[in-house]
Amino acid sequence: MAFLFLVLCMSFVLLNRYTNYIEANIALTMLQDAGINCHLEDENTVTLVNMYGGMRLMVFHSQAERAVEIIKDVEKEYLATTACPNCKKHTLEIKYVTKDYGAYLGRFLSFFSKLLTKERTDVQLKHYYCSTC
């Protein structure tokens, strides 16, 4: 019974998905440097096989809110210091686009994957766009 309680207390939650290996590891390292207990799931599978869904950044459940704040603050700092390559103004914003990778897996593989994992095959991709241009 004590083991079950320990497992429930030490659970991790999904913070973000990444399709880019470098971006995922930057976020992981940044959070670990801030003292947040986190790890990447499916890192090797995505890197070797290029599977859908991306790498999942998992964070200790009690530290999830702080981790979200850290990620948002870093993105705000990045956007404030980065100029648009076209107009040279600091008006970049983030736009998320949902992409379904199930269609690329084929019907059989997509069905089989959904049956086993019970996860969706869509991923949110981050794009930067300029509000001035």
Stockholm file with secondary structure:
# STOCKHOLM 1.0

chainA/1-133         MAFLFLVLCMSFVLLNRYTNYIEANIALTMLQDAGINCHLEDENTVTLVNMYGGMRLMVFHSQAERAVEIIKDVEKEYLATTACPNCKKHTLEIKYVTKDYGAYLGRFLSFFSKLLTKERTDVQLKHYYCSTC
#=GR chainA/1-133 SS CHHHHHHHHTCEEEEEEESCHHHHHHHHHHHHHTTCCEEEESHHHHHHHCCTTCEEEEEEGGGHHHHHHHHHHHHHHHHHHCCCTTTCCSCEEEEEEEEECHHHHCHHHHHHHHHHHCCCSEEEEEEEEESCC
#=GC SS_cons         CHHHHHHHHTCEEEEEEESCHHHHHHHHHHHHHTTCCEEEESHHHHHHHCCTTCEEEEEEGGGHHHHHHHHHHHHHHHHHHCCCTTTCCSCEEEEEEEEECHHHHCHHHHHHHHHHHCCCSEEEEEEEEESCC
//
